[in-house]
């Protein structure tokens, strides 16, 4: 039996990767439409080769639904290392099976499936614990190994730092180890309900489960994008007594209050967030959850340090959370931090006995069946509450700009391809970004 020590040693880079990012084009086929990165705030729709089976466990999907994730903005702004011009983006997608490799026996052509955003081998120590995001064998990045001391799993469409795999903001996508990285979707579940199992649902659920929420807890959530909104709903389902949401976008604060029962705190009106939380939650929060982002410094000091690359990430939210929780409170980080931050309040962390928990990239395989079967199929959690718009694939470049600027209350967007089903009842109809993002 493999020990944890052996697993850690493997994670340090001694185990070779079992999948490779390169794919061969399908012979004689026309090209497909795909969204690719070419520089800071420069993403373009291109004609790209349709991928073919490269390795025996591959599955080729016709993409029926994809989306933009808040973490994609880090790519958009050129903040993730090892991006290369022409990289196809997108890590949150679903589709129908178009082709399967000879080793894939659990899926059939035409089957509806959703992909996990990470690529897991299914065989290493971490994968056997369903910790798919920690897979040892699918990310060859020596840079990640040098920066973190370990490698995460390979991710779709998220630079060569996470393996260099082509993403799902496209009409077709190759899914390595498709026999383990695709979840079949029953006919009773719509595409709009299934798509976000790929990332946002699993990520938000993992944040709550990994940090821990007890009956009656007072919870603070920093960042009310789609992850934060879902975290608020999960927190309520898990018994939180109060949920306070911290953001500065009026539409998101109002949405969270209306849809998720969140008590809004606008940090553009209350610049001293810690003081305000001490006023509204005397004694401190039980749990603080960072669902925001590392690329928006508040203070001049951190704006200067980040501009000069003296730090990659900003600790202001982490410090606010450490200061705001009660003694012995819990702080969970699900926001996508990537490197180094200065001026972390280690004294408060230690003296207050705060549990600072790096949630990691969510292990989708651990949670997606539970979320599908216990919450979506039973009607206890309907992910469509967060879908604000539906647009065609051709609008992706304009969607990135609108999403980055948070225009017209944009939240989660269902991006359709030529293979998509019509919009489901109660979900947004197809519009063009120009219609609502002026």
Secondary structure, DSSP 8 states (H G I E B T S, - for coil): ---HHHHHHIIIIIS--S--S---B-TT---EEEEEEEETTEEEEEEE--B---STT-EEEEEEEE---TTHHHHHTT-STT--TTEE----EEEEEEEE-TT--S--TT-EEEE-SEE--S-SHHHHTT-GGG-SSS---HHHHHHHSS---EEBTS-GGGT-B--SSBSEEEETTHHHHEEE--TTS-HHHHGGGGTHHHHHHHHHHHH---TT-EEEEE--SHHHHHHHHHHHHTT-SEEEEEES-HHHHHHHHHHH--EEEETTT-S-HHHHHHHHSTT-EEEEEE-S-SS---SHHHHHHHHTTS-SS--HHHHHHHHHEEEEEEEEE-S---S--S---HHHHHHTT-EEEE--S--HHHHHHHIIIIIITTTS--GGGGEEEEEEGGGHHHHHHHHHHTGGG--EEEEE-TT-----TTS--B--HHHH--
